[in-house]
Amino acid sequence: MIWFIVGITAFVNALIVFMACLGMWTYEDAKVRSQQSPVLWVLIVLLVPNLVGLIIYLLVGRTVKQLPSPGKYKRAAIISAVCFGLGAIMMIFGTISLVHADRFDRYGSRQIGSFAGLEDDLRNGVWAISADSANGYSRRNPVLDAGEMDAFHVTNISAAGSAALRVEQGNNTQTVDIPVGFDGYIDLSGFEPGRVQITAEFDHAQDVNIIIRWR
């Protein structure tokens, strides 16, 4: 997440600075190298996307050849362009990190019902649910590959009450009772690798402590 935030911040700020420097450089350059209005060329350079406007200016607008080009704002434009590129790289890296996090850490938690002292945590393929009392359900939506489905395991060391685990994928639904003391693998051979919806259901459970793992 931090790479994405830093990257998009650097990307946007560098883009603004780059466009400002490019516009100022175009204005100063067109005053001495073009027979057209500098303002016109600034608008063309900034408004025509993908630097096509700049290419048009360099090929067509600079009709006065004998005068040297002003170096003002050129260095700032180059530096901001480099920062722009680095920001884009960090933003791409951050986006990849977010996708990876979505697979292992961000599964869309949702709880419905009455929970006291609930702690619902999922990371690195381990979903741990604990609560002083639970009467309702907690839901996650992970993406599981074939190996993770084979490794799907549930441990229920709650004090009392009943619990069940419902796994859904499209029109396919499987519900398994997980009574107190349950410690075993759940057969998910009827599901395809991919995103599944997992719902832990509780009926007046006390001192809930359930660990669901697939890695």
C-alpha positions in Angstrom: 0.0 0.0 0.0 2.8 2.5 0.9 4.5 2.0 -2.4 1.2 2.7 -4.2 0.6 5.9 -2.2 4.1 7.2 -2.6 4.1 6.2 -6.3 0.8 7.9 -7.2 1.8 11.0 -5.2 5.2 11.3 -6.9 3.5 10.5 -10.3 0.9 13.2 -10.0 3.2 15.9 -8.5 5.9 15.2 -11.1 3.4 15.3 -13.9 2.1 18.7 -12.7 5.7 20.1 -12.4 6.7 18.5 -15.8 3.7 20.0 -17.6 4.3 23.4 -16.0 8.0 23.4 -16.9 7.3 22.1 -20.4 4.8 24.9 -20.9 7.2 27.6 -19.7 10.0 26.2 -21.8 7.8 26.1 -24.9 6.8 29.7 -24.3 10.3 31.0 -23.9 11.6 28.9 -26.8 8.7 30.0 -29.1 9.3 33.7 -28.4 12.7 33.4 -30.2 12.4 30.3 -32.4 8.8 30.6 -33.9 6.9 33.1 -36.0 3.6 32.1 -34.5 2.2 33.0 -31.1 4.1 31.4 -28.2 0.8 31.0 -26.4 -0.6 29.0 -29.3 2.3 26.6 -29.2 2.0 26.3 -25.4 -1.6 25.2 -25.8 -0.7 22.8 -28.6 2.2 21.2 -26.6 0.1 20.9 -23.4 -3.2 19.8 -24.9 -2.2 17.4 -27.6 -1.6 14.1 -25.7 1.4 11.8 -25.5 3.9 14.6 -26.2 2.7 14.7 -29.8 2.1 18.4 -29.4 5.8 18.8 -28.4 6.9 16.8 -31.5 4.7 19.0 -33.7 6.3 22.1 -32.2 9.9 20.8 -32.6 9.2 19.8 -36.3 7.0 22.6 -37.5 7.0 25.5 -35.0 10.7 26.2 -34.7 11.0 28.1 -38.0 13.8 30.5 -36.9 16.9 28.4 -37.0 19.7 30.8 -36.5 18.9 31.8 -32.9 20.0 29.6 -30.0 17.4 27.9 -27.9 16.9 29.3 -24.4 17.9 26.8 -21.8 15.5 28.2 -19.2 13.2 25.6 -17.6 14.8 22.8 -19.7 16.7 21.3 -16.7 13.6 21.5 -14.5 11.5 19.8 -17.2 14.1 16.9 -17.5 14.3 16.4 -13.7 10.5 16.4 -13.4 10.3 13.9 -16.3 12.6 11.6 -14.5 10.6 11.9 -11.3 7.5 11.3 -13.4 9.0 8.0 -14.6 10.1 6.9 -11.2 6.6 7.7 -9.8 5.0 5.6 -12.5 7.4 2.7 -11.7 6.5 2.9 -8.0 2.8 3.2 -8.7 3.0 0.0 -10.9 5.0 -1.8 -8.2 2.4 -0.6 -5.6 -0.4 -1.8 -7.8 1.2 -5.3 -8.1 1.6 -5.3 -4.3 -2.0 -4.5 -3.8 -3.1 -7.3 -6.1 -0.9 -9.6 -4.1 -2.3 -8.3 -0.9 -5.8 -8.8 -2.2 -5.0 -12.5 -2.6 -3.6 -13.1 0.8 -4.7 -10.3 3.1 -7.7 -8.5 1.9 -10.6 -10.9 1.4 -13.5 -8.6 2.2 -14.6 -9.4 5.7 -18.3 -9.1 6.6 -20.0 -9.9 9.9 -23.8 -10.2 10.5 -25.3 -10.9 13.9 -24.3 -10.5 17.5 -20.6 -10.7 18.4 -18.9 -9.7 21.6 -15.2 -9.2 21.7 -14.8 -10.3 18.1 -11.3 -10.6 16.5 -11.5 -11.6 12.9 -8.1 -11.7 11.2 -6.9 -13.2 8.0 -3.3 -13.2 6.7 -1.0 -15.5 4.8 -3.8 -18.1 4.3 -4.8 -18.4 7.9 -8.2 -17.1 9.0 -8.5 -16.8 12.8 -11.9 -16.0 14.5 -12.2 -15.4 18.2 -14.9 -13.9 20.3 -16.4 -13.9 23.8 -19.7 -14.9 22.2 -21.0 -15.2 18.7 -24.4 -15.6 17.2 -24.4 -14.9 13.5 -21.9 -15.3 10.7 -18.5 -14.0 9.5 -17.7 -14.2 5.8 -14.6 -14.0 3.6 -14.0 -14.3 -0.1 -10.5 -15.7 -0.7 -8.9 -16.9 -4.0 -7.7 -20.5 -3.6 -5.5 -22.5 -5.9 -5.6 -26.3 -6.2 -3.0 -26.8 -3.5 -4.7 -24.5 -1.1 -8.0 -26.3 -1.5 -6.3 -29.6 -0.7 -4.8 -28.0 2.4 -8.1 -26.6 3.7 -8.1 -27.3 7.4 -10.3 -26.2 10.3 -9.7 -26.3 14.1 -12.4 -25.4 16.5 -11.3 -25.0 20.1 -14.3 -22.9 21.3 -15.8 -23.5 24.7 -19.4 -24.1 23.8 -22.1 -23.7 21.1 -22.4 -24.9 17.6 -20.6 -23.7 14.4 -20.7 -24.5 10.8 -18.7 -23.6 7.7 -20.4 -22.9 4.4 -18.3 -22.8 1.2 -19.9 -21.4 -2.0 -18.8 -20.9 -5.5 -21.4 -20.0 -8.1 -24.3 -22.5 -7.7 -22.1 -24.9 -5.7 -22.6 -24.9 -2.0 -21.1 -27.1 0.7 -21.9 -26.8 4.5 -19.9 -28.7 7.1 -20.6 -28.8 10.8 -17.5 -27.9 12.9 -18.4 -28.8 16.5 -16.3 -28.0 19.5 -13.1 -30.1 19.3 -13.2 -30.4 15.5 -9.7 -30.6 14.0 -9.5 -31.9 10.4 -9.4 -31.2 6.7 -12.4 -30.2 4.7 -12.9 -31.8 1.3 -13.2 -29.1 -1.3 -12.7 -31.4 -4.3 -16.1 -30.3 -5.6 -14.9 -26.7 -6.2 -12.7 -25.2 -8.9 -9.6 -23.2 -8.0 -10.5 -19.6 -7.9 -12.5 -17.2 -5.7 -14.8 -18.9 -3.2 -17.1 -17.5 -0.5 -16.5 -18.9 3.0 -19.0 -18.3 5.8 -18.4 -19.2 9.4 -21.8 -19.6 11.1 -22.3 -19.5 14.8 -25.3 -20.4 17.0 -24.9 -19.1 20.5 -21.2 -20.0 20.6 -19.1 -19.0 23.7 -15.4 -18.3 23.9 -15.1 -18.8 20.2 -11.7 -19.8 18.9 -11.7 -21.1 15.3 -8.7 -21.4 13.0 -9.2 -21.9 9.3 -6.1 -22.4 7.2 -5.4 -23.3 3.6 -1.6 -22.9 3.4 
